[in-house]
Amino acid sequence: MAASKRFEGRVALVTGASSGMGLATARQLAAEGAQVVMVARTQDKLEAAAADIKAAGGDVLAVAADVSTDAANEEMVKAALSTYGKLHVAFLNAGTYGGAPVDQVTEELFNKIFDANVKSVAFGLKHVLPAIERSGGGGSVVVNSSCMGLRAPANPTFTGAGLYAGSKAAADMIMRYAAIEASKHKTRVNSVAPGIVRTELMGEGMTEQGYHDFAAPVSLVGRAGTSNEVSALVCFLASDEARFITGSVHEIDGGWRLKA
């Protein structure tokens, strides 16, 4: 079966694109015909990821930037427009994980998590949405949120996750207001809310079996998710197939919110 070309003639931007869900999404967007702007902090890792997609026939641009700042978001969009002239799709995926019980929260930890998970979304939307509007509107932005932003489980496994969960809940609310404001240009904005997905960030220092043992008890499907499963949902939401969907959070958690 021939690969879908849902994004032929479109320009897409992905933050946090050097690994995990961001890389999987950049790879799928390119395979489906998009010209992809890949954004991440670590330049050598980003360029290696971009080179792999180019070797598979993709048209990609690598932009090294820390998207927790307003200026970096402005520059990444300028780079996209300078190279490709337009912007139609964005996956605001960059973020981080960390936690501490409430009585152990530090200002440093708070700033780290909210800079990466909230500022990156707010400033990303600030610059991405006008660029999509200038490109004719009718585009789509997807924010990478988390099932943790939807429910606080009384489960010892997730002790100390309040800052992370709060940052993702904040990102979802920013997304909703952006969807309202962007609707006048027929641009849609949604979030995906993954559960436990095996990525470099989440699986650091864990064996495959150890990660399975961590994920299986809090999943109705008995396992962790994969980056490719999340990218499939992101690309659906970014495509015209989802043209009646906006302002909503889409769980992809293997039933985590029902079981954890």
Secondary structure as UniProt FT lines:
FT   TURN            6..9
FT   STRAND          11..15
FT   TURN            17..18
FT   HELIX           20..31
FT   TURN            32..33
FT   STRAND          35..40
FT   HELIX           43..55
FT   TURN            56..57
FT   STRAND          59..64
FT   TURN            67..68
FT   HELIX           70..84
FT   STRAND          89..92
FT   HELIX           102..104
FT   HELIX           107..114
FT   HELIX           115..119
FT   HELIX           120..134
FT   TURN            135..136
FT   STRAND          140..144
FT   HELIX           147..149
FT   HELIX           156..158
FT   TURN            159..160
FT   HELIX           162..182
FT   HELIX           183..185
FT   STRAND          188..194
FT   TURN            200..202
FT   TURN            204..205
FT   HELIX           208..215
FT   HELIX           216..218
FT   TURN            220..221
FT   HELIX           227..238
FT   HELIX           240..242
FT   TURN            243..244
FT   STRAND          249..252
FT   TURN            254..255
FT   HELIX           256..259
//
